[in-house]
Amino acid sequence: MNNEIPKGLVFSTKSPQRKKRALVLITVLCILQVCLIWPIYPLFASPTPQILGFPLSFVWVILILVLAFISVFKFFRKDIVEES
């Protein structure tokens, strides 16, 4: 048993492809997070345009949430396929 404490950011020791996918996932999630704060969010903060009765700002947040879910789900599915 190796009791050494790893240094740096540790995702997994499984494969280099998984590490690359994890870095891509983290990058995508960071970009999506930035889309929810200044300076991008104020572009969609107007209550005037409505989509299905919801203000554009609400639809923007829901869109970012759905994109984050899809990104994590794709990463999870690729991880399951790689394991089996």
C-alpha positions in Angstrom: 0.0 0.0 0.0 1.4 3.4 -1.0 0.8 5.9 1.8 2.4 8.9 0.1 0.4 12.0 -0.2 0.1 13.1 -3.8 1.1 16.6 -4.8 -0.8 18.8 -7.2 -4.2 18.3 -8.7 -5.1 14.6 -8.8 -7.9 13.4 -10.9 -7.2 9.7 -11.2 -4.4 7.3 -11.9 -6.5 5.3 -14.4 -5.4 6.6 -17.8 -4.1 9.6 -19.6 -7.3 9.8 -21.7 -9.4 10.1 -18.5 -7.1 12.9 -17.2 -7.5 14.7 -20.5 -11.3 14.4 -20.5 -11.3 15.6 -16.8 -9.3 18.7 -17.7 -11.7 19.4 -20.7 -14.7 18.9 -18.3 -13.2 21.3 -15.8 -12.5 23.8 -18.5 -16.0 23.6 -19.9 -17.6 23.9 -16.4 -15.4 27.0 -15.7 -16.4 28.6 -18.9 -20.1 27.9 -18.1 -19.6 29.4 -14.7 -18.1 32.6 -16.2 -21.2 32.8 -18.4 -23.3 33.3 -15.3 -21.4 36.3 -13.9 -20.2 39.7 -15.1 -19.6 40.7 -17.9 -21.7 38.1 -19.9 -24.8 37.8 -17.7 -25.8 41.5 -17.8 -26.2 41.1 -21.6 -29.2 38.8 -20.9 -30.5 40.4 -17.7 -33.3 42.3 -19.4 -36.9 41.2 -18.5 -38.3 42.4 -21.7 -37.7 39.6 -24.2 -39.5 36.5 -23.0 -39.2 32.9 -24.0 -42.2 30.7 -23.1 -43.3 33.3 -20.7 -39.9 33.4 -18.8 -37.5 36.4 -18.8 -34.4 35.9 -20.9 -32.2 36.0 -17.8 -34.1 33.0 -16.3 -33.8 31.1 -19.6 -30.1 31.9 -19.7 -29.5 30.4 -16.3 -31.5 27.3 -17.1 -29.6 26.9 -20.4 -26.2 27.0 -18.6 -27.5 24.5 -16.0 -28.6 22.1 -18.8 -25.3 22.5 -20.6 -23.4 21.8 -17.4 -25.5 18.7 -16.8 -24.9 17.4 -20.3 -21.1 17.9 -19.9 -21.0 16.0 -16.7 -23.2 13.3 -18.0 -21.1 12.8 -21.2 -18.0 12.6 -19.0 -19.7 10.0 -16.8 -20.8 7.9 -19.7 -17.3 7.9 -21.3 -15.9 6.9 -17.9 -18.3 4.0 -17.6 -17.5 2.8 -21.1 -13.7 3.0 -20.4 -14.1 1.0 -17.2 -15.9 -1.9 -18.8 
